[in-house]
Each structure stands twice: as structure tokens, then as C-alpha cells.
């Protein structure tokens, strides 16, 4: 899968069925080349200047399924 395909998928938390956003960045393990974490913007880009949280960092182990349109994650609310 290409990064361009991954970043167009909505990230949804299975705990509360809340849409977290879309993938904005990835962290790789330089030795293995595997993805360690995905990052989702912590704030709305349009209103981000009012109250902007840091990026939501989701370890790869918390990704439950990558589907054609969404990425399901399991993280605390």
C-alpha cells in the first residue's frame, strides 16, 4: 500500500466510534523498515489556531484493521 492511499483513509476509534481524522505522518523503524506509529492531526485545520492539540500518535499494534476506506484503531478515549 502506498502512503498516498493510507493518508486518504479515515481513522476511527473503535472504543467510541469517533472519527479521529486522516493519517498525516508515519514513523518507521530504520532497521526493519516497518511502520511503528501513525499520526493523526490533533486539531481541526480550519479552527486549529483557536485550540490546537498535538498530533494523536497511534502505535501500530493498536491498529485493528485497514479497510478500503477506513482504518480502525483501538485507543483509550
N, C-alpha and C positions, 0 to 999 in steps of 0.2 A: 504494500500500500504506500502511496506517495504522501508526503506531508500535505500537499495541496488538497488531497482527498480527506485527510484526517481533520484539517482545520475547518472544513465546511460542515462538520457534523456537530449537532447539539450535544452538550454534555449534560446528563440528567442524573441527579442523585436518587438512588433507589429508596433511601430512608424516608424522604418526604416528597418524592416525585417532583422536585423543584428543578427547573432549568437553571443551570449554573452559567451557561454561556457557550462559547466555542473555544477550541484549543488555540492559544496564542503563542505557545512556546513548548519546547521539549527539552528534556535533559537526558543525555546519553552517557553510558558508561564507556569511557575511552578505550578500555581494554577489550571488552566484549562487543562493543558496538550496539548493545541493546538499549532500549528506552528504559530509563529509570523512573521518570516522572513526566507528567503532562501538566501544563499550567493553563489556567483559565483566568481572564481578567476579573479582578475583584470588584470592579465598579462599572456602571453604565458609561460608555464612552461619551454619550451626549451630555449627561449630567455629571460626569466624572470630576469636574472642577469643584463641585459642591461638597461631596463626601466620597472620597476615593479610598477604598481598601486596597491593600496589596494583593497581588495575584493569588489565586487559590491554587495551591500545589497539591497534586493528587499523585501519590505513589502508584506505580504501575500495578502493584499487587492488589490495589483497590479497584481496578477496572474489572468489571464483571463480564461485559460483552461489548464488542464493537460491531454494530449492525450497519446496514446500508445507509441509514440516515442519522442514527444517534449512537452515543457512547454512554453506556450505563455504568455508573460508579457507585461504590458503597462507602460513603464517608460520614462521619458524625455531623449532625445538623448544627 
